[in-house]
Each structure stands twice: as structure tokens, then as C-alpha cells.
Amino acid sequence: MSRITKPHTALLLAVVALLVAGATQAAAAPSDLRSPDARDAGQSTQVTDLRSPDARDAGARFAGQVPEPAPKTSSGDVEWVYLFVGLAGVALVGGVVTMAMRRRRLGHVTSSRV
């Protein structure tokens, strides 16, 4: 029976044993550490085009595809957001004008101290 007398040799053997054990464990079975949602998303074969409609149209021109027509909105051609912003602006200006006229009509005078 041989006895290891040098600590360097024992340390070297321990490192080699750990490396061999780690290599065999890593080669045995790769594990998927992703969450269940990420695994489901990774298995999907469907390709989604995330480009804007204008970019899709420009890309279709080069690929020889015919671009799809833009969908019509149910509200016609009126942009309701712009209409509401405009109405809010008119109401704000009207309120400021009304306050100024009322203040002038009441003869509001600031007091000055002497």
C-alpha cells in the first residue's frame, strides 16, 4: 500500500477527480432550466412578423408579395383623440377668457400698502 505523502499530489488528485465527475455529469443528461412558459415559447414553430405595417409593405415590394390593404376603422375617418384634445383646448381657452372678463368687470384692484 502506498501512502501519499506530499500534499500537492493529494490536491492534484482531488482536482482531477472533481473535473472527471463534473464532466461525466454534464455529459450524462442536459437539463432544461427554463421556466414552463419559456419552454412552451421555445417549442413554437410559428413565425410572427413584428415589423410595422409600413415596413411589411416595403419588404413585400422586394420579395414580390402583394401588400395587404389597411383595415378600415369602424369610426370612419374621424380621429377621436384629436377631436377631444381640440375640444379640451377650446374649453380651456374659453375658461381663461371668461375669468379675465369677469375680473375686469368686477373692477378688481390690488391693494397697495404705503
Buried (B, 14 or more C-beta within 10 A) or exposed (E): EEEEEEEEEEEEEEEEEEEEEEEEEEEEEEEEEEEEEEEEEEEEEEEEEEEEEEEBBEEEEEEEEEEEEEEEEEEEEEEEEEEEEEEEEEEEEEEEEEEEEEEEEEEEEEEEEE
